[in-house]
Amino acid sequence: MKAAYRTEGTCASDILLDVDEQTGIINKVQFVGGCNGNTKGIASLVEGQKADDVIARLEGIRCGMKPTSCPDQLAKALRSVLGK
């Protein structure tokens, strides 16, 4: 399932996702905006992983004094795609 998620509170404005509906495996992640190297690194690390595992690892991570981060927003995006 391909989806776009509008982020809140981060430098990245959107996250584009492709998650296999049958297996919950993340096929592709692309951040729009944000710190280019960091967001490419996050995407590379999570592609091929189960969405539920990624959510468990990334949810709640903060960026400095912000209440969220790009990894936290990715967890929220995956929850949204999975309907959780």
mmCIF file of the N, C-alpha and C atoms, coordinates in Angstrom:
data_MODEL
# 
_entry.id   MODEL 
# 
loop_
_atom_site.group_PDB 
_atom_site.id 
_atom_site.type_symbol 
_atom_site.label_atom_id 
_atom_site.label_alt_id 
_atom_site.label_comp_id 
_atom_site.label_asym_id 
_atom_site.label_entity_id 
_atom_site.label_seq_id 
_atom_site.pdbx_PDB_ins_code 
_atom_site.Cartn_x 
_atom_site.Cartn_y 
_atom_site.Cartn_z 
_atom_site.occupancy 
_atom_site.B_iso_or_equiv 
_atom_site.pdbx_formal_charge 
_atom_site.auth_seq_id 
_atom_site.auth_comp_id 
_atom_site.auth_asym_id 
_atom_site.auth_atom_id 
_atom_site.pdbx_PDB_model_num 
ATOM 1   N N  . MET A 1 1  ? 0.831  -1.155 0.000  1.00 0.00 ? 1  MET A N  1 
ATOM 2   C CA . MET A 1 1  ? 0.000  0.000  0.000  1.00 0.00 ? 1  MET A CA 1 
ATOM 3   C C  . MET A 1 1  ? 0.889  1.237  0.000  1.00 0.00 ? 1  MET A C  1 
ATOM 4   N N  . LYS A 1 2  ? 0.660  2.112  -0.948 1.00 0.00 ? 2  LYS A N  1 
ATOM 5   C CA . LYS A 1 2  ? 1.404  3.358  -1.012 1.00 0.00 ? 2  LYS A CA 1 
ATOM 6   C C  . LYS A 1 2  ? 0.589  4.439  -0.323 1.00 0.00 ? 2  LYS A C  1 
ATOM 7   N N  . ALA A 1 3  ? 1.285  5.300  0.427  1.00 0.00 ? 3  ALA A N  1 
ATOM 8   C CA . ALA A 1 3  ? 0.602  6.367  1.151  1.00 0.00 ? 3  ALA A CA 1 
ATOM 9   C C  . ALA A 1 3  ? 1.550  7.538  1.353  1.00 0.00 ? 3  ALA A C  1 
ATOM 10  N N  . ALA A 1 4  ? 0.960  8.697  1.562  1.00 0.00 ? 4  ALA A N  1 
ATOM 11  C CA . ALA A 1 4  ? 1.717  9.904  1.909  1.00 0.00 ? 4  ALA A CA 1 
ATOM 12  C C  . ALA A 1 4  ? 1.217  10.361 3.272  1.00 0.00 ? 4  ALA A C  1 
ATOM 13  N N  . TYR A 1 5  ? 2.143  10.787 4.110  1.00 0.00 ? 5  TYR A N  1 
ATOM 14  C CA . TYR A 1 5  ? 1.809  11.235 5.465  1.00 0.00 ? 5  TYR A CA 1 
ATOM 15  C C  . TYR A 1 5  ? 2.388  12.629 5.663  1.00 0.00 ? 5  TYR A C  1 
ATOM 16  N N  . ARG A 1 6  ? 1.545  13.576 6.073  1.00 0.00 ? 6  ARG A N  1 
ATOM 17  C CA . ARG A 1 6  ? 1.973  14.950 6.358  1.00 0.00 ? 6  ARG A CA 1 
ATOM 18  C C  . ARG A 1 6  ? 2.489  14.997 7.786  1.00 0.00 ? 6  ARG A C  1 
ATOM 19  N N  . THR A 1 7  ? 3.758  15.345 7.949  1.00 0.00 ? 7  THR A N  1 
ATOM 20  C CA . THR A 1 7  ? 4.363  15.365 9.280  1.00 0.00 ? 7  THR A CA 1 
ATOM 21  C C  . THR A 1 7  ? 3.976  16.628 10.040 1.00 0.00 ? 7  THR A C  1 
ATOM 22  N N  . GLU A 1 8  ? 4.189  16.589 11.348 1.00 0.00 ? 8  GLU A N  1 
ATOM 23  C CA . GLU A 1 8  ? 3.952  17.739 12.214 1.00 0.00 ? 8  GLU A CA 1 
ATOM 24  C C  . GLU A 1 8  ? 5.158  17.914 13.128 1.00 0.00 ? 8  GLU A C  1 
ATOM 25  N N  . GLY A 1 9  ? 5.673  19.142 13.194 1.00 0.00 ? 9  GLY A N  1 
ATOM 26  C CA . GLY A 1 9  ? 6.732  19.450 14.142 1.00 0.00 ? 9  GLY A CA 1 
ATOM 27  C C  . GLY A 1 9  ? 8.133  19.036 13.749 1.00 0.00 ? 9  GLY A C  1 
ATOM 28  N N  . THR A 1 10 ? 8.343  18.714 12.471 1.00 0.00 ? 10 THR A N  1 
ATOM 29  C CA . THR A 1 10 ? 9.681  18.324 12.020 1.00 0.00 ? 10 THR A CA 1 
ATOM 30  C C  . THR A 1 10 ? 10.073 19.127 10.783 1.00 0.00 ? 10 THR A C  1 
ATOM 31  N N  . CYS A 1 11 ? 11.340 19.079 10.449 1.00 0.00 ? 11 CYS A N  1 
ATOM 32  C CA . CYS A 1 11 ? 11.838 19.758 9.246  1.00 0.00 ? 11 CYS A CA 1 
ATOM 33  C C  . CYS A 1 11 ? 11.314 19.076 7.981  1.00 0.00 ? 11 CYS A C  1 
ATOM 34  N N  . ALA A 1 12 ? 11.169 17.767 8.021  1.00 0.00 ? 12 ALA A N  1 
ATOM 35  C CA . ALA A 1 12 ? 10.579 17.047 6.888  1.00 0.00 ? 12 ALA A CA 1 
ATOM 36  C C  . ALA A 1 12 ? 9.094  17.397 6.834  1.00 0.00 ? 12 ALA A C  1 
ATOM 37  N N  . SER A 1 13 ? 8.572  17.611 5.631  1.00 0.00 ? 13 SER A N  1 
ATOM 38  C CA . SER A 1 13 ? 7.163  17.993 5.500  1.00 0.00 ? 13 SER A CA 1 
ATOM 39  C C  . SER A 1 13 ? 6.241  16.800 5.266  1.00 0.00 ? 13 SER A C  1 
ATOM 40  N N  . ASP A 1 14 ? 6.755  15.771 4.633  1.00 0.00 ? 14 ASP A N  1 
ATOM 41  C CA . ASP A 1 14 ? 5.950  14.597 4.296  1.00 0.00 ? 14 ASP A CA 1 
ATOM 42  C C  . ASP A 1 14 ? 6.821  13.347 4.339  1.00 0.00 ? 14 ASP A C  1 
ATOM 43  N N  . ILE A 1 15 ? 6.137  12.206 4.486  1.00 0.00 ? 15 ILE A N  1 
ATOM 44  C CA . ILE A 1 15 ? 6.799  10.909 4.387  1.00 0.00 ? 15 ILE A CA 1 
ATOM 45  C C  . ILE A 1 15 ? 5.994  10.087 3.382  1.00 0.00 ? 15 ILE A C  1 
ATOM 46  N N  . LEU A 1 16 ? 6.663  9.572  2.370  1.00 0.00 ? 16 LEU A N  1 
ATOM 47  C CA . LEU A 1 16 ? 6.032  8.704  1.368  1.00 0.00 ? 16 LEU A CA 1 
ATOM 48  C C  . LEU A 1 16 ? 6.379  7.263  1.724  1.00 0.00 ? 16 LEU A C  1 
ATOM 49  N N  . LEU A 1 17 ? 5.356  6.426  1.772  1.00 0.00 ? 17 LEU A N  1 
ATOM 50  C CA . LEU A 1 17 ? 5.531  5.046  2.235  1.00 0.00 ? 17 LEU A CA 1 
ATOM 51  C C  . LEU A 1 17 ? 4.988  4.039  1.239  1.00 0.00 ? 17 LEU A C  1 
ATOM 52  N N  . ASP A 1 18 ? 5.590  2.881  1.224  1.00 0.00 ? 18 ASP A N  1 
ATOM 53  C CA . ASP A 1 18 ? 5.050  1.722  0.528  1.00 0.00 ? 18 ASP A CA 1 
ATOM 54  C C  . ASP A 1 18 ? 5.220  0.536  1.470  1.00 0.00 ? 18 ASP A C  1 
ATOM 55  N N  . VAL A 1 19 ? 4.103  0.026  1.985  1.00 0.00 ? 19 VAL A N  1 
ATOM 56  C CA . VAL A 1 19 ? 4.099  -1.083 2.940  1.00 0.00 ? 19 VAL A CA 1 
ATOM 57  C C  . VAL A 1 19 ? 3.276  -2.224 2.360  1.00 0.00 ? 19 VAL A C  1 
ATOM 58  N N  . ASP A 1 20 ? 3.819  -3.432 2.393  1.00 0.00 ? 20 ASP A N  1 
ATOM 59  C CA . ASP A 1 20 ? 3.096  -4.607 1.913  1.00 0.00 ? 20 ASP A CA 1 
ATOM 60  C C  . ASP A 1 20 ? 1.933  -4.895 2.855  1.00 0.00 ? 20 ASP A C  1 
ATOM 61  N N  . GLU A 1 21 ? 0.726  -4.876 2.336  1.00 0.00 ? 21 GLU A N  1 
ATOM 62  C CA . GLU A 1 21 ? -0.474 -5.065 3.159  1.00 0.00 ? 21 GLU A CA 1 
ATOM 63  C C  . GLU A 1 21 ? -0.557 -6.467 3.757  1.00 0.00 ? 21 GLU A C  1 
ATOM 64  N N  . GLN A 1 22 ? -0.030 -7.448 3.072  1.00 0.00 ? 22 GLN A N  1 
ATOM 65  C CA . GLN A 1 22 ? -0.113 -8.833 3.533  1.00 0.00 ? 22 GLN A CA 1 
ATOM 66  C C  . GLN A 1 22 ? 0.871  -9.124 4.665  1.00 0.00 ? 22 GLN A C  1 
ATOM 67  N N  . THR A 1 23 ? 2.105  -8.662 4.499  1.00 0.00 ? 23 THR A N  1 
ATOM 68  C CA . THR A 1 23 ? 3.165  -9.029 5.436  1.00 0.00 ? 23 THR A CA 1 
ATOM 69  C C  . THR A 1 23 ? 3.511  -7.935 6.445  1.00 0.00 ? 23 THR A C  1 
ATOM 70  N N  . GLY A 1 24 ? 3.129  -6.676 6.147  1.00 0.00 ? 24 GLY A N  1 
ATOM 71  C CA . GLY A 1 24 ? 3.501  -5.565 7.011  1.00 0.00 ? 24 GLY A CA 1 
ATOM 72  C C  . GLY A 1 24 ? 4.953  -5.150 6.844  1.00 0.00 ? 24 GLY A C  1 
ATOM 73  N N  . ILE A 1 25 ? 5.601  -5.635 5.780  1.00 0.00 ? 25 ILE A N  1 
ATOM 74  C CA . ILE A 1 25 ? 6.996  -5.292 5.504  1.00 0.00 ? 25 ILE A CA 1 
ATOM 75  C C  . ILE A 1 25 ? 7.047  -3.938 4.784  1.00 0.00 ? 25 ILE A C  1 
ATOM 76  N N  . ILE A 1 26 ? 7.980  -3.105 5.212  1.00 0.00 ? 26 ILE A N  1 
ATOM 77  C CA . ILE A 1 26 ? 8.161  -1.795 4.596  1.00 0.00 ? 26 ILE A CA 1 
ATOM 78  C C  . ILE A 1 26 ? 8.999  -1.969 3.333  1.00 0.00 ? 26 ILE A C  1 
ATOM 79  N N  . ASN A 1 27 ? 8.421  -1.613 2.190  1.00 0.00 ? 27 ASN A N  1 
ATOM 80  C CA . ASN A 1 27 ? 9.136  -1.713 0.921  1.00 0.00 ? 27 ASN A CA 1 
ATOM 81  C C  . ASN A 1 27 ? 9.958  -0.464 0.627  1.00 0.00 ? 27 ASN A C  1 
ATOM 82  N N  . LYS A 1 28 ? 9.399  0.702  0.925  1.00 0.00 ? 28 LYS A N  1 
ATOM 83  C CA . LYS A 1 28 ? 10.057 1.959  0.559  1.00 0.00 ? 28 LYS A CA 1 
ATOM 84  C C  . LYS A 1 28 ? 9.618  3.061  1.514  1.00 0.00 ? 28 LYS A C  1 
ATOM 85  N N  . VAL A 1 29 ? 10.568 3.923  1.896  1.00 0.00 ? 29 VAL A N  1 
ATOM 86  C CA . VAL A 1 29 ? 10.302 5.120  2.691  1.00 0.00 ? 29 VAL A CA 1 
ATOM 87  C C  . VAL A 1 29 ? 11.066 6.264  2.061  1.00 0.00 ? 29 VAL A C  1 
ATOM 88  N N  . GLN A 1 30 ? 10.398 7.396  1.897  1.00 0.00 ? 30 GLN A N  1 
ATOM 89  C CA . GLN A 1 30 ? 11.065 8.590  1.385  1.00 0.00 ? 30 GLN A CA 1 
ATOM 90  C C  . GLN A 1 30 ? 10.561 9.795  2.164  1.00 0.00 ? 30 GLN A C  1 
ATOM 91  N N  . PHE A 1 31 ? 11.484 10.538 2.754  1.00 0.00 ? 31 PHE A N  1 
ATOM 92  C CA . PHE A 1 31 ? 11.148 11.772 3.450  1.00 0.00 ? 31 PHE A CA 1 
ATOM 93  C C  . PHE A 1 31 ? 11.241 12.925 2.459  1.00 0.00 ? 31 PHE A C  1 
ATOM 94  N N  . VAL A 1 32 ? 10.310 13.870 2.569  1.00 0.00 ? 32 VAL A N  1 
ATOM 95  C CA . VAL A 1 32 ? 10.349 15.080 1.763  1.00 0.00 ? 32 VAL A CA 1 
ATOM 96  C C  . VAL A 1 32 ? 10.823 16.199 2.684  1.00 0.00 ? 32 VAL A C  1 
ATOM 97  N N  . GLY A 1 33 ? 12.009 16.728 2.396  1.00 0.00 ? 33 GLY A N  1 
ATOM 98  C CA . GLY A 1 33 ? 12.604 17.738 3.259  1.00 0.00 ? 33 GLY A CA 1 
ATOM 99  C C  . GLY A 1 33 ? 13.360 17.070 4.398  1.00 0.00 ? 33 GLY A C  1 
ATOM 100 N N  . GLY A 1 34 ? 13.702 17.869 5.383  1.00 0.00 ? 34 GLY A N  1 
ATOM 101 C CA . GLY A 1 34 ? 14.445 17.335 6.518  1.00 0.00 ? 34 GLY A CA 1 
ATOM 102 C C  . GLY A 1 34 ? 15.929 17.247 6.231  1.00 0.00 ? 34 GLY A C  1 
ATOM 103 N N  . CYS A 1 35 ? 16.661 16.664 7.139  1.00 0.00 ? 35 CYS A N  1 
ATOM 104 C CA . CYS A 1 35 ? 18.114 16.498 7.004  1.00 0.00 ? 35 CYS A CA 1 
ATOM 105 C C  . CYS A 1 35 ? 18.369 15.340 6.049  1.00 0.00 ? 35 CYS A C  1 
ATOM 106 N N  . ASN A 1 36 ? 18.816 15.647 4.861  1.00 0.00 ? 36 ASN A N  1 
ATOM 107 C CA . ASN A 1 36 ? 18.928 14.677 3.776  1.00 0.00 ? 36 ASN A CA 1 
ATOM 108 C C  . ASN A 1 36 ? 19.640 13.389 4.166  1.00 0.00 ? 36 ASN A C  1 
ATOM 109 N N  . GLY A 1 37 ? 20.814 13.494 4.748  1.00 0.00 ? 37 GLY A N  1 
ATOM 110 C CA . GLY A 1 37 ? 21.570 12.293 5.110  1.00 0.00 ? 37 GLY A CA 1 
ATOM 111 C C  . GLY A 1 37 ? 20.882 11.477 6.184  1.00 0.00 ? 37 GLY A C  1 
ATOM 112 N N  . ASN A 1 38 ? 20.362 12.149 7.192  1.00 0.00 ? 38 ASN A N  1 
ATOM 113 C CA . ASN A 1 38 ? 19.690 11.429 8.283  1.00 0.00 ? 38 ASN A CA 1 
ATOM 114 C C  . ASN A 1 38 ? 18.429 10.726 7.812  1.00 0.00 ? 38 ASN A C  1 
ATOM 115 N N  . THR A 1 39 ? 17.619 11.414 7.021  1.00 0.00 ? 39 THR A N  1 
ATOM 116 C CA . THR A 1 39 ? 16.372 10.786 6.586  1.00 0.00 ? 39 THR A CA 1 
ATOM 117 C C  . THR A 1 39 ? 16.634 9.652  5.599  1.00 0.00 ? 39 THR A C  1 
ATOM 118 N N  . LYS A 1 40 ? 17.662 9.793  4.759  1.00 0.00 ? 40 LYS A N  1 
ATOM 119 C CA . LYS A 1 40 ? 18.031 8.679  3.868  1.00 0.00 ? 40 LYS A CA 1 
ATOM 120 C C  . LYS A 1 40 ? 18.530 7.500  4.688  1.00 0.00 ? 40 LYS A C  1 
ATOM 121 N N  . GLY A 1 41 ? 19.276 7.785  5.751  1.00 0.00 ? 41 GLY A N  1 
ATOM 122 C CA . GLY A 1 41 ? 19.770 6.718  6.624  1.00 0.00 ? 41 GLY A CA 1 
ATOM 123 C C  . GLY A 1 41 ? 18.640 5.981  7.320  1.00 0.00 ? 41 GLY A C  1 
ATOM 124 N N  . ILE A 1 42 ? 17.681 6.730  7.854  1.00 0.00 ? 42 ILE A N  1 
ATOM 125 C CA . ILE A 1 42 ? 16.523 6.109  8.511  1.00 0.00 ? 42 ILE A CA 1 
ATOM 126 C C  . ILE A 1 42 ? 15.793 5.221  7.511  1.00 0.00 ? 42 ILE A C  1 
ATOM 127 N N  . ALA A 1 43 ? 15.529 5.771  6.320  1.00 0.00 ? 43 ALA A N  1 
ATOM 128 C CA . ALA A 1 43 ? 14.811 5.005  5.296  1.00 0.00 ? 43 ALA A CA 1 
ATOM 129 C C  . ALA A 1 43 ? 15.548 3.718  4.957  1.00 0.00 ? 43 ALA A C  1 
ATOM 130 N N  . SER A 1 44 ? 16.845 3.808  4.775  1.00 0.00 ? 44 SER A N  1 
ATOM 131 C CA . SER A 1 44 ? 17.641 2.632  4.425  1.00 0.00 ? 44 SER A CA 1 
ATOM 132 C C  . SER A 1 44 ? 17.592 1.566  5.516  1.00 0.00 ? 44 SER A C  1 
ATOM 133 N N  . LEU A 1 45 ? 17.606 2.005  6.764  1.00 0.00 ? 45 LEU A N  1 
ATOM 134 C CA . LEU A 1 45 ? 17.585 1.055  7.881  1.00 0.00 ? 45 LEU A CA 1 
ATOM 135 C C  . LEU A 1 45 ? 16.236 0.350  8.053  1.00 0.00 ? 45 LEU A C  1 
ATOM 136 N N  . VAL A 1 46 ? 15.144 1.032  7.732  1.00 0.00 ? 46 VAL A N  1 
ATOM 137 C CA . VAL A 1 46 ? 13.825 0.434  7.994  1.00 0.00 ? 46 VAL A CA 1 
ATOM 138 C C  . VAL A 1 46 ? 13.262 -0.336 6.812  1.00 0.00 ? 46 VAL A C  1 
ATOM 139 N N  . GLU A 1 47 ? 13.729 -0.063 5.602  1.00 0.00 ? 47 GLU A N  1 
ATOM 140 C CA . GLU A 1 47 ? 13.214 -0.795 4.446  1.00 0.00 ? 47 GLU A CA 1 
ATOM 141 C C  . GLU A 1 47 ? 13.553 -2.274 4.589  1.00 0.00 ? 47 GLU A C  1 
ATOM 142 N N  . GLY A 1 48 ? 12.559 -3.123 4.363  1.00 0.00 ? 48 GLY A N  1 
ATOM 143 C CA . GLY A 1 48 ? 12.724 -4.560 4.529  1.00 0.00 ? 48 GLY A CA 1 
ATOM 144 C C  . GLY A 1 48 ? 12.359 -5.051 5.922  1.00 0.00 ? 48 GLY A C  1 
ATOM 145 N N  . GLN A 1 49 ? 12.068 -4.127 6.832  1.00 0.00 ? 49 GLN A N  1 
ATOM 146 C CA . GLN A 1 49 ? 11.702 -4.483 8.216  1.00 0.00 ? 49 GLN A CA 1 
ATOM 147 C C  . GLN A 1 49 ? 10.189 -4.526 8.366  1.00 0.00 ? 49 GLN A C  1 
ATOM 148 N N  . LYS A 1 50 ? 9.723  -5.227 9.399  1.00 0.00 ? 50 LYS A N  1 
ATOM 149 C CA . LYS A 1 50 ? 8.298  -5.239 9.715  1.00 0.00 ? 50 LYS A CA 1 
ATOM 150 C C  . LYS A 1 50 ? 7.909  -3.901 10.314 1.00 0.00 ? 50 LYS A C  1 
ATOM 151 N N  . ALA A 1 51 ? 6.807  -3.360 9.842  1.00 0.00 ? 51 ALA A N  1 
ATOM 152 C CA . ALA A 1 51 ? 6.351  -2.053 10.309 1.00 0.00 ? 51 ALA A CA 1 
ATOM 153 C C  . ALA A 1 51 ? 6.146  -2.032 11.821 1.00 0.00 ? 51 ALA A C  1 
ATOM 154 N N  . ASP A 1 52 ? 5.593  -3.083 12.388 1.00 0.00 ? 52 ASP A N  1 
ATOM 155 C CA . ASP A 1 52 ? 5.359  -3.128 13.836 1.00 0.00 ? 52 ASP A CA 1 
ATOM 156 C C  . ASP A 1 52 ? 6.668  -3.044 14.624 1.00 0.00 ? 52 ASP A C  1 
ATOM 157 N N  . ASP A 1 53 ? 7.707  -3.674 14.124 1.00 0.00 ? 53 ASP A N  1 
ATOM 158 C CA . ASP A 1 53 ? 9.018  -3.610 14.788 1.00 0.00 ? 53 ASP A CA 1 
ATOM 159 C C  . ASP A 1 53 ? 9.588  -2.197 14.723 1.00 0.00 ? 53 ASP A C  1 
ATOM 160 N N  . VAL A 1 54 ? 9.435  -1.554 13.575 1.00 0.00 ? 54 VAL A N  1 
ATOM 161 C CA . VAL A 1 54 ? 9.943  -0.189 13.403 1.00 0.00 ? 54 VAL A CA 1 
ATOM 162 C C  . VAL A 1 54 ? 9.187  0.770  14.314 1.00 0.00 ? 54 VAL A C  1 
ATOM 163 N N  . ILE A 1 55 ? 7.879  0.625  14.394 1.00 0.00 ? 55 ILE A N  1 
ATOM 164 C CA . ILE A 1 55 ? 7.075  1.469  15.284 1.00 0.00 ? 55 ILE A CA 1 
ATOM 165 C C  . ILE A 1 55 ? 7.583  1.332  16.716 1.00 0.00 ? 55 ILE A C  1 
ATOM 166 N N  . ALA A 1 56 ? 7.786  0.106  17.157 1.00 0.00 ? 56 ALA A N  1 
ATOM 167 C CA . ALA A 1 56 ? 8.240  -0.142 18.537 1.00 0.00 ? 56 ALA A CA 1 
ATOM 168 C C  . ALA A 1 56 ? 9.592  0.513  18.819 1.00 0.00 ? 56 ALA A C  1 
ATOM 169 N N  . ARG A 1 57 ? 10.466 0.549  17.827 1.00 0.00 ? 57 ARG A N  1 
ATOM 170 C CA . ARG A 1 57 ? 11.810 1.113  18.024 1.00 0.00 ? 57 ARG A CA 1 
ATOM 171 C C  . ARG A 1 57 ? 11.847 2.636  17.942 1.00 0.00 ? 57 ARG A C  1 
ATOM 172 N N  . LEU A 1 58 ? 11.007 3.230  17.090 1.00 0.00 ? 58 LEU A N  1 
ATOM 173 C CA . LEU A 1 58 ? 11.131 4.654  16.795 1.00 0.00 ? 58 LEU A CA 1 
ATOM 174 C C  . LEU A 1 58 ? 10.135 5.559  17.519 1.00 0.00 ? 58 LEU A C  1 
ATOM 175 N N  . GLU A 1 59 ? 9.027  4.991  17.924 1.00 0.00 ? 59 GLU A N  1 
ATOM 176 C CA . GLU A 1 59 ? 7.982  5.813  18.541 1.00 0.00 ? 59 GLU A CA 1 
ATOM 177 C C  . GLU A 1 59 ? 8.486  6.490  19.811 1.00 0.00 ? 59 GLU A C  1 
ATOM 178 N N  . GLY A 1 60 ? 8.236  7.789  19.910 1.00 0.00 ? 60 GLY A N  1 
ATOM 179 C CA . GLY A 1 60 ? 8.594  8.533  21.109 1.00 0.00 ? 60 GLY A CA 1 
ATOM 180 C C  . GLY A 1 60 ? 9.966  9.194  21.070 1.00 0.00 ? 60 GLY A C  1 
ATOM 181 N N  . ILE A 1 61 ? 10.755 8.952  20.023 1.00 0.00 ? 61 ILE A N  1 
ATOM 182 C CA . ILE A 1 61 ? 12.063 9.602  19.913 1.00 0.00 ? 61 ILE A CA 1 
ATOM 183 C C  . ILE A 1 61 ? 11.837 11.095 19.685 1.00 0.00 ? 61 ILE A C  1 
ATOM 184 N N  . ARG A 1 62 ? 12.588 11.903 20.413 1.00 0.00 ? 62 ARG A N  1 
ATOM 185 C CA . ARG A 1 62 ? 12.463 13.355 20.306 1.00 0.00 ? 62 ARG A CA 1 
ATOM 186 C C  . ARG A 1 62 ? 13.694 13.938 19.617 1.00 0.00 ? 62 ARG A C  1 
ATOM 187 N N  . CYS A 1 63 ? 13.526 15.115 19.044 1.00 0.00 ? 63 CYS A N  1 
ATOM 188 C CA . CYS A 1 63 ? 14.623 15.852 18.417 1.00 0.00 ? 63 CYS A CA 1 
ATOM 189 C C  . CYS A 1 63 ? 14.871 17.098 19.252 1.00 0.00 ? 63 CYS A C  1 
ATOM 190 N N  . GLY A 1 64 ? 15.934 17.065 20.048 1.00 0.00 ? 64 GLY A N  1 
ATOM 191 C CA . GLY A 1 64 ? 16.226 18.198 20.928 1.00 0.00 ? 64 GLY A CA 1 
ATOM 192 C C  . GLY A 1 64 ? 15.073 18.452 21.877 1.00 0.00 ? 64 GLY A C  1 
ATOM 193 N N  . MET A 1 65 ? 14.599 19.687 21.904 1.00 0.00 ? 65 MET A N  1 
ATOM 194 C CA . MET A 1 65 ? 13.490 20.068 22.789 1.00 0.00 ? 65 MET A CA 1 
ATOM 195 C C  . MET A 1 65 ? 12.126 19.860 22.133 1.00 0.00 ? 65 MET A C  1 
ATOM 196 N N  . LYS A 1 66 ? 12.113 19.446 20.878 1.00 0.00 ? 66 LYS A N  1 
ATOM 197 C CA . LYS A 1 66 ? 10.840 19.213 20.183 1.00 0.00 ? 66 LYS A CA 1 
ATOM 198 C C  . LYS A 1 66 ? 10.167 17.973 20.765 1.00 0.00 ? 66 LYS A C  1 
ATOM 199 N N  . PRO A 1 67 ? 8.845  17.950 20.766 1.00 0.00 ? 67 PRO A N  1 
ATOM 200 C CA . PRO A 1 67 ? 8.145  16.780 21.298 1.00 0.00 ? 67 PRO A CA 1 
ATOM 201 C C  . PRO A 1 67 ? 8.111  15.591 20.336 1.00 0.00 ? 67 PRO A C  1 
ATOM 202 N N  . THR A 1 68 ? 8.699  15.734 19.155 1.00 0.00 ? 68 THR A N  1 
ATOM 203 C CA . THR A 1 68 ? 8.690  14.688 18.143 1.00 0.00 ? 68 THR A CA 1 
ATOM 204 C C  . THR A 1 68 ? 9.996  14.730 17.360 1.00 0.00 ? 68 THR A C  1 
ATOM 205 N N  . SER A 1 69 ? 10.112 13.877 16.359 1.00 0.00 ? 69 SER A N  1 
ATOM 206 C CA . SER A 1 69 ? 11.294 13.816 15.500 1.00 0.00 ? 69 SER A CA 1 
ATOM 207 C C  . SER A 1 69 ? 10.897 13.137 14.203 1.00 0.00 ? 69 SER A C  1 
ATOM 208 N N  . CYS A 1 70 ? 11.793 13.110 13.236 1.00 0.00 ? 70 CYS A N  1 
ATOM 209 C CA . CYS A 1 70 ? 11.499 12.390 11.996 1.00 0.00 ? 70 CYS A CA 1 
ATOM 210 C C  . CYS A 1 70 ? 11.265 10.893 12.253 1.00 0.00 ? 70 CYS A C  1 
ATOM 211 N N  . PRO A 1 71 ? 12.072 10.234 13.100 1.00 0.00 ? 71 PRO A N  1 
ATOM 212 C CA . PRO A 1 71 ? 11.780 8.827  13.388 1.00 0.00 ? 71 PRO A CA 1 
ATOM 213 C C  . PRO A 1 71 ? 10.406 8.644  14.069 1.00 0.00 ? 71 PRO A C  1 
ATOM 214 N N  . ASP A 1 72 ? 10.060 9.525  14.995 1.00 0.00 ? 72 ASP A N  1 
ATOM 215 C CA . ASP A 1 72 ? 8.757  9.450  15.659 1.00 0.00 ? 72 ASP A CA 1 
ATOM 216 C C  . ASP A 1 72 ? 7.626  9.671  14.652 1.00 0.00 ? 72 ASP A C  1 
ATOM 217 N N  . GLN A 1 73 ? 7.819  10.618 13.741 1.00 0.00 ? 73 GLN A N  1 
ATOM 218 C CA . GLN A 1 73 ? 6.804  10.862 12.717 1.00 0.00 ? 73 GLN A CA 1 
ATOM 219 C C  . GLN A 1 73 ? 6.674  9.667  11.772 1.00 0.00 ? 73 GLN A C  1 
ATOM 220 N N  . LEU A 1 74 ? 7.773  8.977  11.504 1.00 0.00 ? 74 LEU A N  1 
ATOM 221 C CA . LEU A 1 74 ? 7.701  7.760  10.692 1.00 0.00 ? 74 LEU A CA 1 
ATOM 222 C C  . LEU A 1 74 ? 6.864  6.706  11.413 1.00 0.00 ? 74 LEU A C  1 
ATOM 223 N N  . ALA A 1 75 ? 7.052  6.557  12.714 1.00 0.00 ? 75 ALA A N  1 
ATOM 224 C CA . ALA A 1 75 ? 6.235  5.610  13.487 1.00 0.00 ? 75 ALA A CA 1 
ATOM 225 C C  . ALA A 1 75 ? 4.759  5.982  13.390 1.00 0.00 ? 75 ALA A C  1 
ATOM 226 N N  . LYS A 1 76 ? 4.450  7.271  13.494 1.00 0.00 ? 76 LYS A N  1 
ATOM 227 C CA . LYS A 1 76 ? 3.058  7.731  13.382 1.00 0.00 ? 76 LYS A CA 1 
ATOM 228 C C  . LYS A 1 76 ? 2.505  7.460  11.984 1.00 0.00 ? 76 LYS A C  1 
ATOM 229 N N  . ALA A 1 77 ? 3.348  7.681  10.965 1.00 0.00 ? 77 ALA A N  1 
ATOM 230 C CA . ALA A 1 77 ? 2.920  7.422  9.588  1.00 0.00 ? 77 ALA A CA 1 
ATOM 231 C C  . ALA A 1 77 ? 2.605  5.942  9.383  1.00 0.00 ? 77 ALA A C  1 
ATOM 232 N N  . LEU A 1 78 ? 3.457  5.082  9.933  1.00 0.00 ? 78 LEU A N  1 
ATOM 233 C CA . LEU A 1 78 ? 3.220  3.638  9.810  1.00 0.00 ? 78 LEU A CA 1 
ATOM 234 C C  . LEU A 1 78 ? 1.956  3.229  10.550 1.00 0.00 ? 78 LEU A C  1 
ATOM 235 N N  . ARG A 1 79 ? 1.727  3.785  11.727 1.00 0.00 ? 79 ARG A N  1 
ATOM 236 C CA . ARG A 1 79 ? 0.483  3.509  12.446 1.00 0.00 ? 79 ARG A CA 1 
ATOM 237 C C  . ARG A 1 79 ? -0.728 3.902  11.600 1.00 0.00 ? 79 ARG A C  1 
ATOM 238 N N  . SER A 1 80 ? -0.626 5.053  10.978 1.00 0.00 ? 80 SER A N  1 
ATOM 239 C CA . SER A 1 80 ? -1.721 5.542  10.135 1.00 0.00 ? 80 SER A CA 1 
ATOM 240 C C  . SER A 1 80 ? -1.988 4.599  8.966  1.00 0.00 ? 80 SER A C  1 
ATOM 241 N N  . VAL A 1 81 ? -0.921 4.178  8.318  1.00 0.00 ? 81 VAL A N  1 
ATOM 242 C CA . VAL A 1 81 ? -1.059 3.267  7.162  1.00 0.00 ? 81 VAL A CA 1 
ATOM 243 C C  . VAL A 1 81 ? -1.658 1.925  7.599  1.00 0.00 ? 81 VAL A C  1 
ATOM 244 N N  . LEU A 1 82 ? -1.237 1.449  8.762  1.00 0.00 ? 82 LEU A N  1 
ATOM 245 C CA . LEU A 1 82 ? -1.710 0.149  9.250  1.00 0.00 ? 82 LEU A CA 1 
ATOM 246 C C  . LEU A 1 82 ? -3.069 0.237  9.947  1.00 0.00 ? 82 LEU A C  1 
ATOM 247 N N  . GLY A 1 83 ? -3.553 1.459  10.145 1.00 0.00 ? 83 GLY A N  1 
ATOM 248 C CA . GLY A 1 83 ? -4.843 1.645  10.811 1.00 0.00 ? 83 GLY A CA 1 
ATOM 249 C C  . GLY A 1 83 ? -4.783 1.354  12.299 1.00 0.00 ? 83 GLY A C  1 
ATOM 250 N N  . LYS A 1 84 ? -3.655 1.687  12.923 1.00 0.00 ? 84 LYS A N  1 
ATOM 251 C CA . LYS A 1 84 ? -3.473 1.390  14.350 1.00 0.00 ? 84 LYS A CA 1 
ATOM 252 C C  . LYS A 1 84 ? -3.541 2.647  15.189 1.00 0.00 ? 84 LYS A C  1 
# 
